[in-house]
Amino acid sequence: MSIARDVIRSTRGRVVLAVITVWAAFQGWLSIEAPGKISKELAGASDKVNIQIDMPFTPERFHVLAFQKYGRIAGADDHSIGLRGVKRTDLNAVARPYWVTSVGPIKEED
């Protein structure tokens, strides 16, 4: 118990505990918010779906590469990335980053 008491008494220990608490709260918030970003239109029986990931900015190479592990990139435009063949089990992981505003079905061009 003396180690825990020493950590709590020291300024450095309190700062580290505060940083860990803030980080854990942020991670929890991301996990709670992710399902709300996924469109109800993606409900269905198929194992894989084609999705469009909307963001409040123009996606850069980093964002494209981050989502590429979930499916095939179908293209990117001003504020979104199209992704084909995404497993339903990966939808929460795709919606989890804080920069994702919504995940919906891909908009097919006529």
N, C-alpha and C positions, 0 to 999 in steps of 0.2 A: 504494500500500500504506500510505502514511502516514495516510490518512483512516481506514482500518480499524483501524490501530494506535491512533490517537487515540480512536476510539470505544470500543475495548476498555479503554483506560487510564482513561477518565473514568467516574466513578460514574454520571452521568446516562446515558451510553451503555450501560453494563452493565444498568441498570434497564430501559431501553427494549428491549434485546435479550432480557432475561428475560421481560418482558411479551409480546413477540412470540412467544417460544418457548412460553409457557404458552397463549396464545391459539391457536396453531397445533396444539398437542397436544390441546386441548379440541375444536377443529373436527375433527381426525382421529378422536378418540374418538367423536364424534357420528356421523360417517360409518360407522365400523366397527360401531357398535351398532344402527344403524337397521334393517338387514335382519333382525336377530334379534327385533325387535319385531313383525314382520309374521307373521300366522298362516298356517300351511300350508294352511288351508281356503280361502284366497284364490287358490290355484293353479287355473288353468283356461285356457280358450281365448278367452274373451270379451275384448274390448278395454277395456271399462269394468266396474267393480265397485262395489257398494254396501258401504260400510265403516262400522264403529263405532270411534271413536278413544277409548281409555280413558286417563284421567288420574287422578292421586292427589288431586284437588281438584275442586270445582265449577267448570266452565268459565265464564269471564266473556266479556264482549263482545269483548275483545281476541282471545281464543282462537277464537271463532266467526269473526271477520273474518279471522284469519290462515289458517284452513282453507277459507274460502269461495272462494278463488281456485282450488282444486283440484276443486270440485264443488258440487252443490246441498246446502244444509243441510237435513237431514231432521228435525232436532230435537236437543234437548240435555236431559240429565237430570242427576242428582246428580254423576256422575263421568265422563260421556262425551258425545260429539257424534256424531250420525249424519250421514253424508255420502253422497250418491248420485251416480252417474256419474263416479267417479274413474278416470282413466286408469291402467292398470297401471304405466306408466312414472313416474307421480307417487307411487307408494306409498312409495318410500324417502324422498322429500322430506316426505311427511306424517309418517312415523315418526321423522324426524331430530330434531325439537326435544326437549330434555332432559326436558320435562314430560310427554311422551307415554310411557305405560307399555306399551301394546300397541295393535295395529291388527288388527281381525278383521272377519268378515262382520257386516253389520248384523243386529241381532236384531229380527225382524219381530214385531209384536204381533198376537196372534190375537183 
